Amino acid sequence: MKTTCPYCGVGCGVEMVGGVVRGDADHPANAGKLCIKGSTLADTLDDSNRLRSPSIDGVKVSWDRALDKIASGFAATIAAHGPDSVAFYGSGQFLTEDYYVANKFIKGFAGTGNIDTNSRLCMASTVAGHIRAFGEDIVPGSYEDIDEADLIVLVGANAAWCHPILFERALAARAARGARIVVVDPRRTASAALADLHVPVRPDGDIALFARLLVALAARGHVDEGYVARHTGGLAQALAVAAEARDEDTGVEPPILNNFIDWFCATERVVTLFSQGVNQSVSGTDKVNAIINVHLATGRIGRPGMGPFSLTGQPNAMGGREVGGLANQLAAHLRFTPADLALLRGFWGAPNLTGRPGLKALDMFEAMLAGRIKAVWIAATNPAESMPQSAKVRAALAACPLVVVSDCWPTATTRHAKIVLPAAGWGEKDGTVTNSARTISRQRAFRAAPGEAKPDWWMICEVAKRMGFGAAFNFAGPAAIFREHAALSGHGNDGSRLFDISQHASISDAEYDALAPFTWGEKRYFGAAGRANIVPVRAPARVPDRGFGFILNTGRLRDQWHTMTRTGFVPKLLESGGQAQLALHPEDAEACGIGAGDLVRVTTRHGEAILPASLEAGQRRGEIFAAMHWTDEHSAAGSIGRLIGPARDRHSGQPALKSERAAIARVAVAWAGVMQSRAFVRPVGRFFASRVPLEGGLHRVSLAGWRPLHFGPGLADWAAGLCGAAAAAERIEFSDAGRGMFRLGLVQEGRLQACLFLAPKAALLPDPAALDLLFTVPDWGQDRAAMLLARAQPAAARDRMVCVCHRVSEAKIRAAITAQNLRDINELGRVLKAGTNCGSCKGELAAILQSTSMPELVT
Ligand code: SF4
């Protein structure tokens, strides 16, 4: 069964063969390759933590009861307070068919523009930048341009981790044709470690960088005057504004800056790939245009091997853009003009169609908190964790009279819902997705959804029918929705809208089932036809630190996805980055009295988090980094969303997730701990905790506290609660207040269910392997105290798994480099096989090579 990976915007084709996942050799995005996340998709098909039944106020109900309640709640709210009192918050995880009916329901029939999605956090600035430059949200190139480029520039894109299969294509272009790779990023990321040139731009220094480049291109005669005259407008004004930028605004040392400019000027075939480091900024839209400007000025666009190229974060952010899933869009690339509104109103038969854009994500939750939005449906996303000001978002959800959440798993957001609907997930529902390169692929169902879970499109249509809109939502299935979506793209389209897939408007159900991936529109745009705008953009003013001396950057880890609802339960995917932590430069750490592994309090004007320090020379001085993934489900004190404020791009409304002002301080550790359990237990309390899943369905939580433990009668109850003790469980306890040691085992029917070890410092905790052994004992019988006594060993130095595919750890790699004098990642691959399967770890291999002393260099 062929389907599509549900993670990133590369959109790789996947084949399920006898329960085994492999890459689809025929898919144009990946030609059979998969990264480690895609390769482990089968491991995520575990139903143990899934939502299975609809519920109201936590009580299981029938689908009819839940859907009636939602329909009557939305209808009553609209009747009492008007259409703008309701809202829908969707997701780039939606399939296009889910998205299409959600947008039609809210904009067309509920009569409000208040539908937005977590794509607002991902690529809204690219949408705004594309529309300013091209007049439509168009990606002008193709993945094949990466294969055919001579210079590949990545801006704010750690593709080696976040779009690994595309990064492999870039490495292949270097191997095949000598293409050079440049990474523009404040951090020395895994991508930068593999690049020919790393340009460590200061945060939000990208506009100045591309302004200096534009000026240099003009000064050195690289402007394509003929192309500019035929296809663009605005160059003179853009150049005048760009001339205001100074080299020092980039934050880049002159030799590196000049090197970048020289390479760019001298290379005709240049592709600029950009992603969240560009989008998630107060100046994201301007950054997008600064990048597009240099391609338009040189005519390096719309031809093989060249052009600006947005890498979308989510699997179907592009599909959402095609159906108008953002508050400021209409379906099928229609605009909020009287003519387009009339066209859509007629096509849908929707007299209530909203006439204006709705609230964007941040504004939507602010309106909820202020009481203006009184009913909201949140689908396939977890804003209680992922939105900026997450504490405020939770308050908004608590204040909203009707919160409906449809999702596959329980999350921090479902905990705030009045009505929870169980959603079918990947492998359980049918539809289409569009990747970063405009390629539409099928996701196909190959297994039954657990319990009563249903696809999102079905739930939305059922609610719409119950609100009296049955004629417009009587779809037999996703194929029927796709036909209408395709027909709308061609309806009244005289060629003024490039998005047109109306050739599929009469596709049969059987043809839809068999639909092969196809790319809509032309392979490339703005080469020989079309007109585009070169937009004058100015670098933003620097934000004063006001006592917050660091800039907090946030982002992804290699093997995790979003808020870990799927990937956080696969042991292999946490072996390379096993706990929440804060990266900072060693000299900053020394100046603040912080050592590796120390707890650090990170404070912003919006909240605080406490994380262990990771000292990384690849950080710029004055900048810190934390991964976005850890939530309250998987950690305590490590969730990052609460630190980020409301700053956003003024054009796109996209939040600035990568440049929050922060202060840091070392926190003295009063105790350390480790808890291991068979059941999933959410670590709740005022301490640091970070959970990893283990083989065999076990979970391990590392703990550290800054408040002293109180050795008294309450300690055992607190510890048992932390372990999620069942009432029937027997407790085996050991307490030594004098040495600050406490140990607890919970046994049920002879088997160890959970254990907790607390000590004054981590070095006194048992080795993880010793803990694993405790859980292999089939019946603890009479010797139960032994589980808490001699078996504990001093913890061994932690050895990180780098190549998860071939099980090669960092220690093994360093030993091989030293012993065998290995010099590059190809040699590492030959000797250890590291990096030879999915390739996701090549950046780390390069970094380890660079930081491991060679024998002849040791004096
Ligand atoms: S590169 Fe992206 S789409 Fe491809 S397998 Fe990896 S996560 Fe999935």
Boltz pocket constraint, residues with backbone or C-beta under 6 A from the ligand:
constraints:
  - pocket:
      binder: B
      contacts: [[A, 5], [A, 6], [A, 7], [A, 8], [A, 9], [A, 10], [A, 11], [A, 12], [A, 30], [A, 33], [A, 34], [A, 35], [A, 36], [A, 37], [A, 38], [A, 39], [A, 162], [A, 163], [A, 164], [A, 165], [A, 166]]
      max_distance: 6.0
